[in-house]
Each structure stands twice: as C-alpha cells, then as structure tokens.
C-alpha cells in the first residue's frame, strides 16, 4: 500500500523499500486513517501485525 492510502485494517504496517526489502520500521495505523508519508520516495507499506481486539465482530 502507498502512503496516503486509507488503511482497511488497524495494526502495524512495515515500510518496504523500493526493491521490496523489509526495513524493520513499523507504523501503527488505525482502520480508516491514511497511511503516513514514508521517509524515502518509492517506499510502500505492508500490514505485518493486524490488531486483534475483536472490534467489528457481531455479538450473538
């Protein structure tokens, strides 16, 4: 996902380099919020640890 895109899930997003290399740098993003700018041009994000709080599930 590119910076500025709206996060479809809450969690930890890792910055990925231009050539697909993992950087180890993560950002916490809340569902519905835009992904923040990356430090360098051409970098993207990948969701590495989705939030596991159960929000959005139906109660029975």
mmCIF file of the N, C-alpha and C atoms, coordinates in Angstrom:
data_MODEL
# 
_entry.id   MODEL 
# 
loop_
_atom_site.group_PDB 
_atom_site.id 
_atom_site.type_symbol 
_atom_site.label_atom_id 
_atom_site.label_alt_id 
_atom_site.label_comp_id 
_atom_site.label_asym_id 
_atom_site.label_entity_id 
_atom_site.label_seq_id 
_atom_site.pdbx_PDB_ins_code 
_atom_site.Cartn_x 
_atom_site.Cartn_y 
_atom_site.Cartn_z 
_atom_site.occupancy 
_atom_site.B_iso_or_equiv 
_atom_site.pdbx_formal_charge 
_atom_site.auth_seq_id 
_atom_site.auth_comp_id 
_atom_site.auth_asym_id 
_atom_site.auth_atom_id 
_atom_site.pdbx_PDB_model_num 
ATOM 1   N N  . UNK A 1 1  ? 0.842   -1.176  0.000  1.00 0.00 ? 1  UNK A N  1 
ATOM 2   C CA . UNK A 1 1  ? 0.000   0.000   0.000  1.00 0.00 ? 1  UNK A CA 1 
ATOM 3   C C  . UNK A 1 1  ? 0.888   1.240   0.000  1.00 0.00 ? 1  UNK A C  1 
ATOM 4   N N  . UNK A 1 2  ? 0.441   2.260   -0.672 1.00 0.00 ? 2  UNK A N  1 
ATOM 5   C CA . UNK A 1 2  ? 1.207   3.500   -0.749 1.00 0.00 ? 2  UNK A CA 1 
ATOM 6   C C  . UNK A 1 2  ? 0.795   4.451   0.374  1.00 0.00 ? 2  UNK A C  1 
ATOM 7   N N  . UNK A 1 3  ? 1.710   5.344   0.731  1.00 0.00 ? 3  UNK A N  1 
ATOM 8   C CA . UNK A 1 3  ? 1.373   6.345   1.739  1.00 0.00 ? 3  UNK A CA 1 
ATOM 9   C C  . UNK A 1 3  ? 0.199   7.178   1.216  1.00 0.00 ? 3  UNK A C  1 
ATOM 10  N N  . UNK A 1 4  ? -0.663  7.567   2.140  1.00 0.00 ? 4  UNK A N  1 
ATOM 11  C CA . UNK A 1 4  ? -1.856  8.321   1.759  1.00 0.00 ? 4  UNK A CA 1 
ATOM 12  C C  . UNK A 1 4  ? -3.064  7.439   1.524  1.00 0.00 ? 4  UNK A C  1 
ATOM 13  N N  . UNK A 1 5  ? -2.846  6.140   1.227  1.00 0.00 ? 5  UNK A N  1 
ATOM 14  C CA . UNK A 1 5  ? -3.969  5.211   1.080  1.00 0.00 ? 5  UNK A CA 1 
ATOM 15  C C  . UNK A 1 5  ? -4.652  5.031   2.429  1.00 0.00 ? 5  UNK A C  1 
ATOM 16  N N  . UNK A 1 6  ? -5.936  4.736   2.400  1.00 0.00 ? 6  UNK A N  1 
ATOM 17  C CA . UNK A 1 6  ? -6.694  4.511   3.626  1.00 0.00 ? 6  UNK A CA 1 
ATOM 18  C C  . UNK A 1 6  ? -6.490  3.068   4.092  1.00 0.00 ? 6  UNK A C  1 
ATOM 19  N N  . UNK A 1 7  ? -6.143  2.907   5.364  1.00 0.00 ? 7  UNK A N  1 
ATOM 20  C CA . UNK A 1 7  ? -5.920  1.570   5.932  1.00 0.00 ? 7  UNK A CA 1 
ATOM 21  C C  . UNK A 1 7  ? -7.250  0.835   6.029  1.00 0.00 ? 7  UNK A C  1 
ATOM 22  N N  . UNK A 1 8  ? -7.299  -0.394  5.510  1.00 0.00 ? 8  UNK A N  1 
ATOM 23  C CA . UNK A 1 8  ? -8.524  -1.179  5.596  1.00 0.00 ? 8  UNK A CA 1 
ATOM 24  C C  . UNK A 1 8  ? -8.566  -2.029  6.866  1.00 0.00 ? 8  UNK A C  1 
ATOM 25  N N  . UNK A 1 9  ? -7.452  -2.098  7.595  1.00 0.00 ? 9  UNK A N  1 
ATOM 26  C CA . UNK A 1 9  ? -7.394  -2.791  8.882  1.00 0.00 ? 9  UNK A CA 1 
ATOM 27  C C  . UNK A 1 9  ? -6.469  -2.022  9.813  1.00 0.00 ? 9  UNK A C  1 
ATOM 28  N N  . UNK A 1 10 ? -6.758  -2.077  11.108 1.00 0.00 ? 10 UNK A N  1 
ATOM 29  C CA . UNK A 1 10 ? -5.868  -1.478  12.101 1.00 0.00 ? 10 UNK A CA 1 
ATOM 30  C C  . UNK A 1 10 ? -4.712  -2.425  12.365 1.00 0.00 ? 10 UNK A C  1 
ATOM 31  N N  . UNK A 1 11 ? -3.538  -1.867  12.657 1.00 0.00 ? 11 UNK A N  1 
ATOM 32  C CA . UNK A 1 11 ? -2.404  -2.696  13.014 1.00 0.00 ? 11 UNK A CA 1 
ATOM 33  C C  . UNK A 1 11 ? -1.075  -2.044  12.726 1.00 0.00 ? 11 UNK A C  1 
ATOM 34  N N  . UNK A 1 12 ? -0.037  -2.873  12.740 1.00 0.00 ? 12 UNK A N  1 
ATOM 35  C CA . UNK A 1 12 ? 1.323   -2.431  12.482 1.00 0.00 ? 12 UNK A CA 1 
ATOM 36  C C  . UNK A 1 12 ? 1.638   -2.616  11.001 1.00 0.00 ? 12 UNK A C  1 
ATOM 37  N N  . UNK A 1 13 ? 2.040   -1.553  10.350 1.00 0.00 ? 13 UNK A N  1 
ATOM 38  C CA . UNK A 1 13 ? 2.414   -1.572  8.942  1.00 0.00 ? 13 UNK A CA 1 
ATOM 39  C C  . UNK A 1 13 ? 3.916   -1.340  8.833  1.00 0.00 ? 13 UNK A C  1 
ATOM 40  N N  . UNK A 1 14 ? 4.612   -2.248  8.131  1.00 0.00 ? 14 UNK A N  1 
ATOM 41  C CA . UNK A 1 14 ? 6.052   -2.105  7.945  1.00 0.00 ? 14 UNK A CA 1 
ATOM 42  C C  . UNK A 1 14 ? 6.344   -1.375  6.639  1.00 0.00 ? 14 UNK A C  1 
ATOM 43  N N  . UNK A 1 15 ? 7.360   -0.516  6.684  1.00 0.00 ? 15 UNK A N  1 
ATOM 44  C CA . UNK A 1 15 ? 7.800   0.186   5.481  1.00 0.00 ? 15 UNK A CA 1 
ATOM 45  C C  . UNK A 1 15 ? 8.658   -0.765  4.658  1.00 0.00 ? 15 UNK A C  1 
ATOM 46  N N  . UNK A 1 16 ? 8.353   -0.857  3.371  1.00 0.00 ? 16 UNK A N  1 
ATOM 47  C CA . UNK A 1 16 ? 9.083   -1.717  2.438  1.00 0.00 ? 16 UNK A CA 1 
ATOM 48  C C  . UNK A 1 16 ? 9.837   -0.825  1.459  1.00 0.00 ? 16 UNK A C  1 
ATOM 49  N N  . UNK A 1 17 ? 11.103  -1.147  1.218  1.00 0.00 ? 17 UNK A N  1 
ATOM 50  C CA . UNK A 1 17 ? 11.938  -0.354  0.321  1.00 0.00 ? 17 UNK A CA 1 
ATOM 51  C C  . UNK A 1 17 ? 11.542  -0.508  -1.138 1.00 0.00 ? 17 UNK A C  1 
ATOM 52  N N  . UNK A 1 18 ? 12.176  0.308   -1.989 1.00 0.00 ? 18 UNK A N  1 
ATOM 53  C CA . UNK A 1 18 ? 11.881  0.316   -3.426 1.00 0.00 ? 18 UNK A CA 1 
ATOM 54  C C  . UNK A 1 18 ? 11.983  -1.065  -4.061 1.00 0.00 ? 18 UNK A C  1 
ATOM 55  N N  . UNK A 1 19 ? 12.960  -1.835  -3.649 1.00 0.00 ? 19 UNK A N  1 
ATOM 56  C CA . UNK A 1 19 ? 13.198  -3.152  -4.257 1.00 0.00 ? 19 UNK A CA 1 
ATOM 57  C C  . UNK A 1 19 ? 12.571  -4.289  -3.464 1.00 0.00 ? 19 UNK A C  1 
ATOM 58  N N  . UNK A 1 20 ? 11.663  -3.970  -2.576 1.00 0.00 ? 20 UNK A N  1 
ATOM 59  C CA . UNK A 1 20 ? 10.952  -4.992  -1.822 1.00 0.00 ? 20 UNK A CA 1 
ATOM 60  C C  . UNK A 1 20 ? 11.638  -5.430  -0.540 1.00 0.00 ? 20 UNK A C  1 
ATOM 61  N N  . UNK A 1 21 ? 12.728  -4.769  -0.183 1.00 0.00 ? 21 UNK A N  1 
ATOM 62  C CA . UNK A 1 21 ? 13.453  -5.126  1.040  1.00 0.00 ? 21 UNK A CA 1 
ATOM 63  C C  . UNK A 1 21 ? 12.713  -4.598  2.266  1.00 0.00 ? 21 UNK A C  1 
ATOM 64  N N  . UNK A 1 22 ? 12.615  -5.434  3.291  1.00 0.00 ? 22 UNK A N  1 
ATOM 65  C CA . UNK A 1 22 ? 11.997  -5.021  4.543  1.00 0.00 ? 22 UNK A CA 1 
ATOM 66  C C  . UNK A 1 22 ? 12.939  -4.096  5.289  1.00 0.00 ? 22 UNK A C  1 
ATOM 67  N N  . UNK A 1 23 ? 12.388  -3.055  5.903  1.00 0.00 ? 23 UNK A N  1 
ATOM 68  C CA . UNK A 1 23 ? 13.215  -2.078  6.606  1.00 0.00 ? 23 UNK A CA 1 
ATOM 69  C C  . UNK A 1 23 ? 13.229  -2.297  8.116  1.00 0.00 ? 23 UNK A C  1 
ATOM 70  N N  . UNK A 1 24 ? 12.224  -3.004  8.639  1.00 0.00 ? 24 UNK A N  1 
ATOM 71  C CA . UNK A 1 24 ? 12.119  -3.188  10.082 1.00 0.00 ? 24 UNK A CA 1 
ATOM 72  C C  . UNK A 1 24 ? 11.447  -2.013  10.779 1.00 0.00 ? 24 UNK A C  1 
ATOM 73  N N  . UNK A 1 25 ? 11.099  -0.982  10.030 1.00 0.00 ? 25 UNK A N  1 
ATOM 74  C CA . UNK A 1 25 ? 10.442  0.205   10.586 1.00 0.00 ? 25 UNK A CA 1 
ATOM 75  C C  . UNK A 1 25 ? 8.935   0.024   10.444 1.00 0.00 ? 25 UNK A C  1 
ATOM 76  N N  . UNK A 1 26 ? 8.225   0.149   11.568 1.00 0.00 ? 26 UNK A N  1 
ATOM 77  C CA . UNK A 1 26 ? 6.776   -0.047  11.556 1.00 0.00 ? 26 UNK A CA 1 
ATOM 78  C C  . UNK A 1 26 ? 6.057   1.203   12.037 1.00 0.00 ? 26 UNK A C  1 
ATOM 79  N N  . UNK A 1 27 ? 4.839   1.358   11.560 1.00 0.00 ? 27 UNK A N  1 
ATOM 80  C CA . UNK A 1 27 ? 3.954   2.446   11.977 1.00 0.00 ? 27 UNK A CA 1 
ATOM 81  C C  . UNK A 1 27 ? 2.621   1.828   12.393 1.00 0.00 ? 27 UNK A C  1 
ATOM 82  N N  . UNK A 1 28 ? 2.037   2.353   13.456 1.00 0.00 ? 28 UNK A N  1 
ATOM 83  C CA . UNK A 1 28 ? 0.715   1.918   13.890 1.00 0.00 ? 28 UNK A CA 1 
ATOM 84  C C  . UNK A 1 28 ? -0.316  2.770   13.175 1.00 0.00 ? 28 UNK A C  1 
ATOM 85  N N  . UNK A 1 29 ? -1.259  2.121   12.498 1.00 0.00 ? 29 UNK A N  1 
ATOM 86  C CA . UNK A 1 29 ? -2.287  2.838   11.739 1.00 0.00 ? 29 UNK A CA 1 
ATOM 87  C C  . UNK A 1 29 ? -3.657  2.276   12.113 1.00 0.00 ? 29 UNK A C  1 
ATOM 88  N N  . UNK A 1 30 ? -4.610  3.161   12.303 1.00 0.00 ? 30 UNK A N  1 
ATOM 89  C CA . UNK A 1 30 ? -5.978  2.790   12.654 1.00 0.00 ? 30 UNK A CA 1 
ATOM 90  C C  . UNK A 1 30 ? -6.815  2.664   11.385 1.00 0.00 ? 30 UNK A C  1 
ATOM 91  N N  . UNK A 1 31 ? -7.685  1.668   11.348 1.00 0.00 ? 31 UNK A N  1 
ATOM 92  C CA . UNK A 1 31 ? -8.574  1.449   10.208 1.00 0.00 ? 31 UNK A CA 1 
ATOM 93  C C  . UNK A 1 31 ? -9.295  2.750   9.857  1.00 0.00 ? 31 UNK A C  1 
ATOM 94  N N  . UNK A 1 32 ? -9.312  3.064   8.554  1.00 0.00 ? 32 UNK A N  1 
ATOM 95  C CA . UNK A 1 32 ? -9.990  4.263   8.077  1.00 0.00 ? 32 UNK A CA 1 
ATOM 96  C C  . UNK A 1 32 ? -9.113  5.497   8.034  1.00 0.00 ? 32 UNK A C  1 
ATOM 97  N N  . UNK A 1 33 ? -7.899  5.411   8.577  1.00 0.00 ? 33 UNK A N  1 
ATOM 98  C CA . UNK A 1 33 ? -6.972  6.542   8.561  1.00 0.00 ? 33 UNK A CA 1 
ATOM 99  C C  . UNK A 1 33 ? -5.981  6.382   7.408  1.00 0.00 ? 33 UNK A C  1 
ATOM 100 N N  . UNK A 1 34 ? -5.446  7.486   6.877  1.00 0.00 ? 34 UNK A N  1 
ATOM 101 C CA . UNK A 1 34 ? -4.456  7.376   5.799  1.00 0.00 ? 34 UNK A CA 1 
ATOM 102 C C  . UNK A 1 34 ? -3.108  6.902   6.335  1.00 0.00 ? 34 UNK A C  1 
ATOM 103 N N  . UNK A 1 35 ? -2.382  6.147   5.508  1.00 0.00 ? 35 UNK A N  1 
ATOM 104 C CA . UNK A 1 35 ? -1.030  5.739   5.871  1.00 0.00 ? 35 UNK A CA 1 
ATOM 105 C C  . UNK A 1 35 ? -0.125  6.970   5.822  1.00 0.00 ? 35 UNK A C  1 
ATOM 106 N N  . UNK A 1 36 ? 0.779   7.105   6.800  1.00 0.00 ? 36 UNK A N  1 
ATOM 107 C CA . UNK A 1 36 ? 1.627   8.304   6.839  1.00 0.00 ? 36 UNK A CA 1 
ATOM 108 C C  . UNK A 1 36 ? 2.667   8.322   5.717  1.00 0.00 ? 36 UNK A C  1 
ATOM 109 N N  . UNK A 1 37 ? 3.267   9.483   5.478  1.00 0.00 ? 37 UNK A N  1 
ATOM 110 C CA . UNK A 1 37 ? 4.324   9.557   4.463  1.00 0.00 ? 37 UNK A CA 1 
ATOM 111 C C  . UNK A 1 37 ? 5.503   8.648   4.834  1.00 0.00 ? 37 UNK A C  1 
ATOM 112 N N  . UNK A 1 38 ? 6.169   8.092   3.832  1.00 0.00 ? 38 UNK A N  1 
ATOM 113 C CA . UNK A 1 38 ? 7.363   7.278   4.064  1.00 0.00 ? 38 UNK A CA 1 
ATOM 114 C C  . UNK A 1 38 ? 8.595   8.180   4.042  1.00 0.00 ? 38 UNK A C  1 
ATOM 115 N N  . UNK A 1 39 ? 9.695   7.737   4.677  1.00 0.00 ? 39 UNK A N  1 
ATOM 116 C CA . UNK A 1 39 ? 10.896  8.561   4.707  1.00 0.00 ? 39 UNK A CA 1 
ATOM 117 C C  . UNK A 1 39 ? 11.511  8.814   3.329  1.00 0.00 ? 39 UNK A C  1 
ATOM 118 N N  . UNK A 1 40 ? 11.397  7.851   2.408  1.00 0.00 ? 40 UNK A N  1 
ATOM 119 C CA . UNK A 1 40 ? 12.007  7.987   1.089  1.00 0.00 ? 40 UNK A CA 1 
ATOM 120 C C  . UNK A 1 40 ? 10.981  7.729   -0.004 1.00 0.00 ? 40 UNK A C  1 
ATOM 121 N N  . UNK A 1 41 ? 11.194  8.338   -1.140 1.00 0.00 ? 41 UNK A N  1 
ATOM 122 C CA . UNK A 1 41 ? 10.322  8.145   -2.296 1.00 0.00 ? 41 UNK A CA 1 
ATOM 123 C C  . UNK A 1 41 ? 10.362  6.692   -2.758 1.00 0.00 ? 41 UNK A C  1 
ATOM 124 N N  . UNK A 1 42 ? 9.232   6.167   -3.188 1.00 0.00 ? 42 UNK A N  1 
ATOM 125 C CA . UNK A 1 42 ? 9.163   4.814   -3.729 1.00 0.00 ? 42 UNK A CA 1 
ATOM 126 C C  . UNK A 1 42 ? 8.927   3.728   -2.695 1.00 0.00 ? 42 UNK A C  1 
ATOM 127 N N  . UNK A 1 43 ? 8.906   4.082   -1.416 1.00 0.00 ? 43 UNK A N  1 
ATOM 128 C CA . UNK A 1 43 ? 8.643   3.085   -0.377 1.00 0.00 ? 43 UNK A CA 1 
ATOM 129 C C  . UNK A 1 43 ? 7.144   2.865   -0.235 1.00 0.00 ? 43 UNK A C  1 
ATOM 130 N N  . UNK A 1 44 ? 6.767   1.680   0.244  1.00 0.00 ? 44 UNK A N  1 
ATOM 131 C CA . UNK A 1 44 ? 5.360   1.335   0.444  1.00 0.00 ? 44 UNK A CA 1 
ATOM 132 C C  . UNK A 1 44 ? 5.195   0.701   1.821  1.00 0.00 ? 44 UNK A C  1 
ATOM 133 N N  . UNK A 1 45 ? 3.972   0.300   2.123  1.00 0.00 ? 45 UNK A N  1 
ATOM 134 C CA . UNK A 1 45 ? 3.655   -0.346  3.400  1.00 0.00 ? 45 UNK A CA 1 
ATOM 135 C C  . UNK A 1 45 ? 3.064   -1.725  3.167  1.00 0.00 ? 45 UNK A C  1 
ATOM 136 N N  . UNK A 1 46 ? 3.274   -2.606  4.156  1.00 0.00 ? 46 UNK A N  1 
ATOM 137 C CA . UNK A 1 46 ? 2.616   -3.902  4.186  1.00 0.00 ? 46 UNK A CA 1 
ATOM 138 C C  . UNK A 1 46 ? 2.172   -4.154  5.631  1.00 0.00 ? 46 UNK A C  1 
ATOM 139 N N  . UNK A 1 47 ? 0.955   -4.689  5.794  1.00 0.00 ? 47 UNK A N  1 
ATOM 140 C CA . UNK A 1 47 ? 0.434   -4.999  7.119  1.00 0.00 ? 47 UNK A CA 1 
ATOM 141 C C  . UNK A 1 47 ? 1.163   -6.227  7.653  1.00 0.00 ? 47 UNK A C  1 
ATOM 142 N N  . UNK A 1 48 ? 1.843   -6.095  8.792  1.00 0.00 ? 48 UNK A N  1 
ATOM 143 C CA . UNK A 1 48 ? 2.596   -7.219  9.353  1.00 0.00 ? 48 UNK A CA 1 
ATOM 144 C C  . UNK A 1 48 ? 1.988   -7.753  10.645 1.00 0.00 ? 48 UNK A C  1 
ATOM 145 N N  . UNK A 1 49 ? 1.191   -6.941  11.350 1.00 0.00 ? 49 UNK A N  1 
ATOM 146 C CA . UNK A 1 49 ? 0.595   -7.385  12.611 1.00 0.00 ? 49 UNK A CA 1 
ATOM 147 C C  . UNK A 1 49 ? -0.765  -6.723  12.791 1.00 0.00 ? 49 UNK A C  1 
ATOM 148 N N  . UNK A 1 50 ? -1.825  -7.371  12.283 1.00 0.00 ? 50 UNK A N  1 
ATOM 149 C CA . UNK A 1 50 ? -3.162  -6.775  12.450 1.00 0.00 ? 50 UNK A CA 1 
ATOM 150 C C  . UNK A 1 50 ? -3.580  -6.752  13.917 1.00 0.00 ? 50 UNK A C  1 
ATOM 151 N N  . UNK A 1 51 ? -4.349  -5.748  14.281 1.00 0.00 ? 51 UNK A N  1 
ATOM 152 C CA . UNK A 1 51 ? -4.875  -5.638  15.637 1.00 0.00 ? 51 UNK A CA 1 
ATOM 153 C C  . UNK A 1 51 ? -5.859  -6.767  15.890 1.00 0.00 ? 51 UNK A C  1 
ATOM 154 N N  . UNK A 1 52 ? -5.768  -7.352  17.077 1.00 0.00 ? 52 UNK A N  1 
ATOM 155 C CA . UNK A 1 52 ? -6.619  -8.497  17.422 1.00 0.00 ? 52 UNK A CA 1 
ATOM 156 C C  . UNK A 1 52 ? -7.521  -8.142  18.595 1.00 0.00 ? 52 UNK A C  1 
ATOM 157 N N  . UNK A 1 53 ? -8.317  -7.084  18.439 1.00 0.00 ? 53 UNK A N  1 
ATOM 158 C CA . UNK A 1 53 ? -9.173  -6.654  19.547 1.00 0.00 ? 53 UNK A CA 1 
ATOM 159 C C  . UNK A 1 53 ? -10.627 -7.074  19.388 1.00 0.00 ? 53 UNK A C  1 
ATOM 160 N N  . UNK A 1 54 ? -10.984 -7.703  18.272 1.00 0.00 ? 54 UNK A N  1 
ATOM 161 C CA . UNK A 1 54 ? -12.337 -8.185  18.077 1.00 0.00 ? 54 UNK A CA 1 
ATOM 162 C C  . UNK A 1 54 ? -13.341 -7.132  17.669 1.00 0.00 ? 54 UNK A C  1 
ATOM 163 N N  . UNK A 1 55 ? -12.907 -5.914  17.425 1.00 0.00 ? 55 UNK A N  1 
ATOM 164 C CA . UNK A 1 55 ? -13.862 -4.879  17.019 1.00 0.00 ? 55 UNK A CA 1 
ATOM 165 C C  . UNK A 1 55 ? -14.446 -5.218  15.663 1.00 0.00 ? 55 UNK A C  1 
ATOM 166 N N  . UNK A 1 56 ? -15.682 -4.907  15.488 1.00 0.00 ? 56 UNK A N  1 
ATOM 167 C CA . UNK A 1 56 ? -16.345 -5.173  14.217 1.00 0.00 ? 56 UNK A CA 1 
ATOM 168 C C  . UNK A 1 56 ? -17.013 -6.537  14.147 1.00 0.00 ? 56 UNK A C  1 
ATOM 169 N N  . UNK A 1 57 ? -16.827 -7.371  15.164 1.00 0.00 ? 57 UNK A N  1 
ATOM 170 C CA . UNK A 1 57 ? -17.476 -8.680  15.161 1.00 0.00 ? 57 UNK A CA 1 
ATOM 171 C C  . UNK A 1 57 ? -18.887 -8.555  15.711 1.00 0.00 ? 57 UNK A C  1 
ATOM 172 N N  . UNK A 1 58 ? -19.762 -9.391  15.199 1.00 0.00 ? 58 UNK A N  1 
ATOM 173 C CA . UNK A 1 58 ? -21.152 -9.388  15.667 1.00 0.00 ? 58 UNK A CA 1 
ATOM 174 C C  . UNK A 1 58 ? -21.262 -10.070 17.026 1.00 0.00 ? 58 UNK A C  1 
ATOM 175 N N  . UNK A 1 59 ? -22.111 -9.504  17.869 1.00 0.00 ? 59 UNK A N  1 
ATOM 176 C CA . UNK A 1 59 ? -22.429 -10.158 19.134 1.00 0.00 ? 59 UNK A CA 1 
ATOM 177 C C  . UNK A 1 59 ? -23.552 -11.150 18.901 1.00 0.00 ? 59 UNK A C  1 
ATOM 178 N N  . UNK A 1 60 ? -23.466 -12.294 19.517 1.00 0.00 ? 60 UNK A N  1 
ATOM 179 C CA . UNK A 1 60 ? -24.520 -13.316 19.352 1.00 0.00 ? 60 UNK A CA 1 
ATOM 180 C C  . UNK A 1 60 ? -25.505 -13.289 20.478 1.00 0.00 ? 60 UNK A C  1 
# 
